């Protein structure tokens, strides 16, 4: 297989790729609905929604129109000292649809930065209250919260993409999710002994995504919420993957009936069009930053914070959630995934098949050659990006029954014949 070097593209550095050996990426010229159009005119049925962002499919006319209108009016102004309607409106709308008093919205430009802001908020919350001992976070094995160094430090140091940096990053406490009797006892006894040094707990609710598409129950979240209350810890839910319907409810924490103290959002926030993220805090968190002292303010302000184009896209995406039956579509997708992925269970090499909302996962015992597997999917006319030992689907919520069947059939056929 030719590599990027052979093809003569020496200036591009790709994500998560060994540049010496990685095959060239597929050149894409356009997108449409749930289709990706390649330069050679082939069309792939998209099973990824571009890293879980394009929840309404590609090129939704309502979002395109909103971005075009906003581009003519004002693409961007700095948010320090200037404000604009798309951001103010979006903040109010997010506060309205988020549970409880998650009412105070800090915008940034990527999921990782939203996590950095959440961690900084939680640390400074305690400093502003005169507590200097709460400096560590509690996070969970299998977790993934982003690629910036603060986010890496609360991700699983063993399993994830950051193992190389163990010992260099700030040390937090990464323990097993309290999902059975033994791990719950370990979680409880950890907090009994060490809660005094912990600023907060950070968790991806219901699904640990990039860590392996691992699911847990709403009860696990409720247990963690109760423990955070008991020990007076801030609970941060990272809904960058799960937010905006992916697990079946608008936000995963709703399925457990819990309100975190801080929530992070990104990915599907703009319907897969422009980079935007939000860190949203409850009132008691926000109030810890109010005083006569400048030093207790949150000292953060990304250059492209609350970018007007991105906020216009996000407002348009929220309109669509109101106008079109997205959550009902997720329920239908869930049913179809459950039925159509079930036969994979009987294939040799398959360890587990699981579905939650619009997430379908086939976990293999191992995958020897991910590039070869990806190539087989492309030959079947579908776009999937398996990782680790996971083949998974996170399609747009607008996907047709036929396109979804094309995806599930391709998975079955390829895995049936994959050595
Ligand atoms: N948190 C979670 C749960 C994620 O899935 C991701 C991205 N996969 C991030 C944070 C980081 O987001 P970004 O890639 O936009 O920095």
Boltz pocket constraint, residues with backbone or C-beta under 6 A from the ligand:
constraints:
  - pocket:
      binder: B
      contacts: [[A, 109], [A, 110], [A, 111], [A, 112], [A, 113], [A, 115], [A, 144], [A, 145], [A, 146], [A, 147], [A, 204], [A, 209], [A, 210], [A, 238], [A, 239], [A, 240], [A, 241], [A, 266], [A, 267]]
      max_distance: 6.0
